[in-house]
Amino acid sequence: MPFAGPTTMRRVLAVKHHLVRSQRRLVLIAAILGLLVTFAVMMLTDTAKEIGAIGLAPWIGLIGYEVGTAGGVAAAAAALGLWIVAAEAQGGSLSPLTIGIRIAAFLLFAVGSSIVGRRMRESERAHRTQAALQSALIDSTLDGICLTDADGNILISNAPLRRLSIELGLPAEGTVPDRLLAVAGRTTEPERYRTRMKEIAAKPMESSADEFELVGSGRVFRGYTAPITDADGRFDGRIWTLREVTADRELDRLRDAFVAAVSHELRTPLTSISGFLEMLRDEEQSLGDAGRMYLDVIRRSTDRLQRLVEDLLLVAQIEAHRLELVLGTVDLDQIAAAAVEAARPTATEKEVDLLLELDGAPAVRADAGRLAQVVDNLISNAVKFTEAGGSVTVSVVGNGPFARLAVTDTGVGIPIDEQGQLFSSFFRASTATRQAIPGTGLGLVIVRAIVEQHGGTIDLESREGKGTKVIVTLPADEAPTA
């Protein structure tokens, strides 16, 4: 069986336990025979006095160690009797004091050895239990795991890896790199696969992670390997893990298909609707009040759908790690000022004060369009969640080698137990849903992804009923100014 055999942990434990039990039986038999042989030597050679009781003591110790206190005491009694018989048969005279001393010595030896034996067996059982738990632990994981020595020979493997190795048809013998290379021809990229295996062998002190797909079945696996070192930092082996990620890759394909469907099935008709709305703008004055109201509703709904489609497409790009940035030197003050002016009509309509505070922040290296999207999103959120009479303050300041943007509102705030979920897709705070404030729950997800891809950070502070403050920190542009 591939990756199985005597190197598996459960097999090692079972074999070791069987050997220990067999060894204990052999030691007990040898001790009893040793006791009888010693007695026979005393009788045949008339050397009971020369050998003395001390010649029987080792066998008492062995029996006590292996059997326990009762066995040790029984062995002590038997040894004492044999010694007395041998001594009297050879004309020796034993005083009660001599016999008493031998009894005390034999009993002390028997009890002491039995205590040592019991403690050793308890330690062995504890070790065996711990090893069994560790074996059960790695066997219960989803990943296939094995540990190899410095030459790539398997020392330990778990049940999932043995199952996967059978399904993949890996060879039953050889080192792990050799076994994995044997299936290179069945992968979709055999040359790249072989190259990666050779790189792992050539660079033993480096970790690696890669994926490969099988031809025909379409099954996809992700492997990870990391070196193990000894106390002196020398390469001593390697741990290997293998996980099937076919379902994950299928979800990726479905997501790509969804994005393509959204792009074609939603964006195309929305573009047509927007075009016809523009054509109707010239004839809008000829319509009655009801007609103009209907056009406004259609226009707002179309704009909202377009924003939703763009957000969905952007989130899909973010999750697929396909968000591309066109970097350049960007003045964050200008970006903030433009965003504030764009949001001012909405703020005025809601009777929300919109304030801008600029303090000469350093320029940043960023994608101007994406950064504007971040600022627009934060300001529009702040205005949307602030009631009439409240205020929204946008400040841009320098902070050493960083530029910091802060958007502070006096809006509805966010419950503290929900703040950890704010950057999750489609999550909306209860304060927003209770007041039926429209939204998709994608804004902050997009904002954080864009900020982090620029090497920045985003922090949020909020108190329910008091307001929210979002702080974006971006590294300043290190390029020299002209």
Secondary structure, DSSP 8 states (H G I E B T S, - for coil): -TT-STTSHHHHHHHHHHHHHHHHHHHHHHHHHHHHHHHHHHHHHT-HHHHTGGGTHHHHHHHHHHH-HHHHHHHHHHHHHHHHHHHHHTT----HHHHHHHHHHHHHHHHHHHHHHHHHHHHHHHHHHHHHHHHHHHHTSSSEEEEEETTS-EEEE-HHHHHHHHHHT--SSS-HHHHHHTTGGGBSSHHHHHHHHHHHHH-TTS-EEEEEEBTTT--EEEEEEEEEE-TTS-EEEEEEEEEE-HHHHHHHHHHHHHHHHIIIIIIHHHHHHHHHHHHHHTTGGGS-HHHHHHHHHHHHHHHHHHHHHHHHHHHHHHHTT------EEE-HHHHHHHHHHHHHHHHHHHT-EEEEEE-----EEE-HHHHHHHHHHHHHHHHHTS-TT-EEEEEEEEETTEEEEEEEE-S----GGGGGGTTSTT---HHHHHTT----S-HHHHHHHHHHHTT-EEEEEEETTTEEEEEEEEEB--S---
